[in-house]
Amino acid sequence: MTDKRSGRAADRTEAIMRTTLELGQELGYAKLSIEAVAARAGAGKHTIYRRWPSKGALFLDSLLSLHTPDLDYPDTGDVVADLRTQIHAAVDLLSGPPLGPLYQALVVEAQHDPQVAAALNERFITPQADKTVARLKSARDQGQLSPDFDLDLAMAILSGPLYYQFLIAREPLTHAYVDRVVEALLLGMRPRH
């Protein structure tokens, strides 16, 4: 009996999150509402609020529930190629439809909702930043990068222009732009002989 109940609950949760993403794509985040999600998903509004305290929390869980490609770094021994490969994959995933507009809306919501901001940082941004720093550390340990370069600062310098292009300038994130950012960053990180 418990297995059936938990199976139905999981199915209902999946239906609610799928509906949230569908409505987010159709209406945009600003017009998305818990009431609309409940109506389309065939769930009670109270059922949704029991699981998610806000529209932003529901939207975040829905977006992160997608089975997205793994954004781990390769380690081919060439840090430039590895950064390009991983960042190209992230750009392809997050800048175009369907995720691009939804991710932009989520980041904007995080500016107004501290709980959404904390969850986004904890569940997506920090893990990705940690992977980048780990790859840079590996490259530094292999002698590809200057031993005294601040890797956390490198992460900020690397991600800043990408978020600026994506969120503020609202210009396309292209592979060519990513390549320019990576080259500019690594020019200052290479060991001096």
Number of C-alpha atoms within 10 A of each C-alpha: 6 7 8 9 10 11 12 12 12 12 12 17 18 15 18 24 24 19 20 28 24 16 18 22 16 11 12 14 23 9 10 20 16 20 15 15 25 20 13 14 18 13 16 14 14 12 13 21 15 10 11 16 11 17 19 24 22 20 26 28 17 19 20 14 12 12 7 10 9 9 16 17 19 14 13 9 12 12 22 17 15 18 21 20 17 17 23 20 17 17 18 16 17 18 21 14 12 14 17 16 18 22 22 19 19 20 19 15 21 20 11 11 14 11 16 24 21 12 16 19 16 12 14 12 13 13 14 17 16 13 15 23 19 15 20 25 19 16 20 20 12 13 12 19 22 17 17 9 16 13 19 16 11 18 17 12 15 21 17 13 17 20 15 13 15 19 18 11 10 12 12 14 20 15 16 11 15 20 18 13 19 20 15 13 16 18 11 13 20 16 15 8 4
